[in-house]
Amino acid sequence: MTVTAMRQPALPIATLLQDDRADLPAVLTDAVAALKARGQCVGGVVQYWGRPLPNGRHEMFVTDVVSNERMRLDTPGGADATACSLDITAFGRVSAVLRDHIAQAPDILMINRFGLREAEGHGLRAEIAEAIMEGIPVVIVVPARFFAAWEVFLGGAAHVVAPSAQAILRWSDMVRGPSRAITMPVGPRHGHGTSIYT
């Protein structure tokens, strides 16, 4: 899959293809920090993986980029488990965080992924659609095997962005216009429901 030319996309959505060649959690974390340093309001969540589990998988977490709260998404079934299942309670919290951030109309919204559940019509599909309908620029991770389903969901070709913080910043400039860097630091915020604005 080649990265599309940096032209104005039909929808303000940056698609990052997930593969083994890029450390996307680090890329997204760096991009969030750089966008905030530019004075942009960033909402959403970033997904990353923790320690290996006995079943060969890894712990799965997301971090709220506003409050810095970490939420574990998987519920391992023990040492003999062969698979991890989604923690429905944690998923509900992620959904609530995204809806809260969408309601505050951030400059950029990070969404952890369009994965199997979303491809099947479930998961965070409604939250993704809500952000798009509100016209909020979205950065989202899509595993390559679900890319076709993602384009079906979008109703057209996805705008693929290279997996780097610099590429995300260029995309942000393209869809929102260049932002002037500011010297005031964006400090951590605490608690669900707090404003994502400085």
Secondary structure, DSSP 8 states (H G I E B T S, - for coil): -----SS--SSSEEEEEE-TTS-HHHHHHHHHHHHHHTT--EEEEEEEEEEE-TTS-EEEEEEETTT--EEE-EEE--TT-S-EEE-HHHHHHHHHHHHHHHHT--SEEEE----HHHHTT-TTHHHHHHHHHTT--EEEEEEGGGHHHHHHHHTS---B--SSHHHHHHHHHHHH------SS------STT--S--
